[in-house]
Amino acid sequence: MQPLDETDLKILRVLQQDGSLSVTEVAERVGLSQSPCSRRINRMIEDKVILGRSIILDRRKLGFDATILVRIKLSGHGRQSISVFQEAALKIPEIQVVQLMLGEFDFNLRVVVRDMDHFQTLLREKLVMLPGLHEIQSTVILEETKYTTHLPI
């Protein structure tokens, strides 16, 4: 991977603000012509600095009114136990984030649901059925003051 310079970081800042911009629009905002800007973006994609472009949806306007943090403790801690759990968790659409952790719990999950009835059904039918589950603890997020995917570059 080629080291990133200040121009690369400018491009990344612009793309973090609006991933839908065309290469021409990005180039204009960072003070480059289109071709060098395009080459830099393509290089950062190849180097996996840029992993993709997405849009952020307002979950509440789409009917997902509750966010729950779910902590999981596994009964076993072997590599296979972790992999089997991760594979099963990734198949549940309501789970937005799966994080392997050190500490009292093994995994942290961020779950979005329409309401608490939806969460109760999800808990009964899917979450408690996850392989290797020993303990589960849930916390409802009441308010989210800040949510960002932007890195401070």
Rosetta blueprint (number, residue, H / E / L):
1 M L
2 Q L
3 P L
4 L L
5 D L
6 E H
7 T H
8 D H
9 L H
10 K H
11 I H
12 L H
13 R H
14 V H
15 L H
16 Q H
17 Q H
18 D L
19 G L
20 S L
21 L L
22 S L
23 V H
24 T H
25 E H
26 V H
27 A H
28 E H
29 R H
30 V H
31 G L
32 L L
33 S L
34 Q H
35 S H
36 P H
37 C H
38 S H
39 R H
40 R H
41 I H
42 N H
43 R H
44 M H
45 I H
46 E H
47 D L
48 K L
49 V L
50 I L
51 L L
52 G L
53 R L
54 S L
55 I L
56 I L
57 L L
58 D L
59 R L
60 R L
61 K L
62 L L
63 G L
64 F L
65 D L
66 A E
67 T E
68 I E
69 L E
70 V E
71 R E
72 I E
73 K E
74 L E
75 S L
76 G L
77 H L
78 G L
79 R H
80 Q H
81 S H
82 I H
83 S H
84 V H
85 F H
86 Q H
87 E H
88 A H
89 A H
90 L L
91 K L
92 I L
93 P L
94 E L
95 I E
96 Q E
97 V E
98 V E
99 Q E
100 L E
101 M L
102 L L
103 G L
104 E L
105 F L
106 D L
107 F E
108 N E
109 L E
110 R E
111 V E
112 V E
113 V E
114 R L
115 D L
116 M H
117 D H
118 H H
119 F H
120 Q H
121 T H
122 L H
123 L H
124 R H
125 E H
126 K L
127 L H
128 V H
129 M H
130 L L
131 P L
132 G L
133 L E
134 H E
135 E E
136 I E
137 Q E
138 S E
139 T E
140 V E
141 I E
142 L L
143 E L
144 E L
145 T L
146 K L
147 Y L
148 T L
149 T L
150 H L
151 L L
152 P L
153 I L
